[in-house]
Amino acid sequence: MTSPADPNADLLAQLQATAAIGGPTSQADLLAQLNAEPESDPLEGVEYSGDLATDSTAELDALAIGFRERTKREDERFRLATDSEFWFALCFKSRDEKDAFLHAARLFHIGDKYLDGLAAAAVLGVAMPNPDLREEE
């Protein structure tokens, strides 16, 4: 439990919620969240002239661009979050068959119903593409 004065309380709560909702989160995923760049300030590049009307217009333009960029990122995040083509299911005739398969494949320690695909790939020695190296679409 963190104290209210803890500057990391919000981040810790967010990570705990992610882990609670999504199940066990890998160390790499947690590290990526902790090291993620914060959202940039849309007003950071505004050059102020000292003229209120000009500066207000420049701020509004910068904010509009910031909203459009954020909308693009949110649209992509939503697409990835709601894409149902990232999973598959295996079906057996009984729980014993399923458990036998998971033990034989050395996957049971990952889970017995929902498994992290990258963790399963690592156990099975399957090379996975690195999404960070894909070309921008």
MOCORFEN-V917418 format. One record per residue. N is the residue number from 1. RES is the residue in three letters. SS is DSSP state (H for helix, E for strand, - for the rest). OMEGA is omega in degrees with one decimal (NA if undefined). BURIAL is I if it has 16 or more other ideal C-beta (glycine too) atoms within 10 Angstrom, else O. Layout:
# MOCORFEN-V917418
n->[N/N]
res->[RES/RES]
ss->[SS/SS]
omega->[OMEGA/OMEGA]
burial->[BURIAL/BURIAL]
This chain:
# MOCORFEN-V917418
n->[1/2/3/4/5/6/7/8/9/10/11/12/13/14/15/16/17/18/19/20/21/22/23/24/25/26/27/28/29/30/31/32/33/34/35/36/37/38/39/40/41/42/43/44/45/46/47/48/49/50/51/52/53/54/55/56/57/58/59/60/61/62/63/64/65/66/67/68/69/70/71/72/73/74/75/76/77/78/79/80/81/82/83/84/85/86/87/88/89/90/91/92/93/94/95/96/97/98/99/100/101/102/103/104/105/106/107/108/109/110/111/112/113/114/115/116/117/118/119/120/121/122/123/124/125/126/127/128/129/130/131/132/133/134/135/136/137]
res->[MET/THR/SER/PRO/ALA/ASP/PRO/ASN/ALA/ASP/LEU/LEU/ALA/GLN/LEU/GLN/ALA/THR/ALA/ALA/ILE/GLY/GLY/PRO/THR/SER/GLN/ALA/ASP/LEU/LEU/ALA/GLN/LEU/ASN/ALA/GLU/PRO/GLU/SER/ASP/PRO/LEU/GLU/GLY/VAL/GLU/TYR/SER/GLY/ASP/LEU/ALA/THR/ASP/SER/THR/ALA/GLU/LEU/ASP/ALA/LEU/ALA/ILE/GLY/PHE/ARG/GLU/ARG/THR/LYS/ARG/GLU/ASP/GLU/ARG/PHE/ARG/LEU/ALA/THR/ASP/SER/GLU/PHE/TRP/PHE/ALA/LEU/CYS/PHE/LYS/SER/ARG/ASP/GLU/LYS/ASP/ALA/PHE/LEU/HIS/ALA/ALA/ARG/LEU/PHE/HIS/ILE/GLY/ASP/LYS/TYR/LEU/ASP/GLY/LEU/ALA/ALA/ALA/ALA/VAL/LEU/GLY/VAL/ALA/MET/PRO/ASN/PRO/ASP/LEU/ARG/GLU/GLU/GLU]
ss->[-/-/-/-/-/-/-/-/H/H/H/H/H/H/H/H/H/H/H/H/H/H/-/-/-/-/H/H/H/H/H/H/H/H/H/-/-/-/-/-/-/-/-/-/-/-/-/-/-/-/-/H/H/H/H/H/H/H/H/H/H/H/H/H/H/H/H/H/H/H/H/H/H/H/H/H/H/H/H/H/H/H/-/-/-/-/-/-/-/-/-/-/-/-/H/H/H/H/H/H/H/H/H/H/-/-/-/-/-/-/-/-/-/-/-/-/H/H/H/H/H/H/H/H/-/-/-/-/-/-/H/H/H/-/-/-/-]
omega->[-180.0/178.1/179.7/-178.7/-178.3/-178.2/-179.9/-175.2/-179.3/180.0/179.0/178.3/179.0/179.5/177.9/178.1/178.2/-179.6/-178.9/-177.9/-172.7/-177.9/-178.4/178.0/-177.8/177.7/179.6/178.5/178.4/179.3/178.2/178.1/-178.7/-176.6/-178.7/177.1/176.3/176.4/-179.9/178.3/-177.7/180.0/-174.9/-176.3/-178.3/176.0/-175.6/-177.5/-175.3/176.7/-174.2/-178.0/179.7/-178.7/178.3/178.2/179.2/178.0/179.7/177.2/179.9/178.1/178.7/177.6/178.8/178.2/179.4/178.9/178.9/177.8/177.6/-179.8/179.5/176.7/178.9/178.6/179.3/179.0/-179.9/-177.8/-176.6/178.0/-178.6/-177.1/-178.7/-178.4/174.6/-177.9/171.0/-178.4/177.7/-178.4/-179.8/175.9/179.1/177.8/179.0/-179.7/178.8/178.6/-177.9/178.0/-178.8/179.6/-178.3/-178.5/-172.6/-179.3/178.1/-179.8/179.8/177.5/178.9/-176.3/173.7/-176.4/179.8/176.9/177.8/178.8/179.4/179.2/-177.4/179.1/179.6/177.4/-179.1/176.6/177.7/-177.1/179.8/-178.2/178.2/176.1/176.2/-179.3/NA]
burial->[O/O/O/O/O/O/O/O/O/O/O/O/O/O/I/O/O/O/O/O/O/O/O/O/I/O/O/O/I/O/O/O/O/O/O/O/O/O/O/O/O/I/O/O/O/O/O/O/O/O/O/O/O/O/O/O/O/I/O/O/O/I/O/O/O/I/O/O/O/O/O/O/O/O/O/O/O/O/O/O/O/O/O/O/O/O/O/O/O/O/O/O/O/O/O/O/O/I/O/O/O/I/O/O/O/O/I/O/O/I/O/O/O/O/I/I/O/O/O/I/O/O/O/O/O/O/O/O/O/O/O/O/O/O/O/O/O]
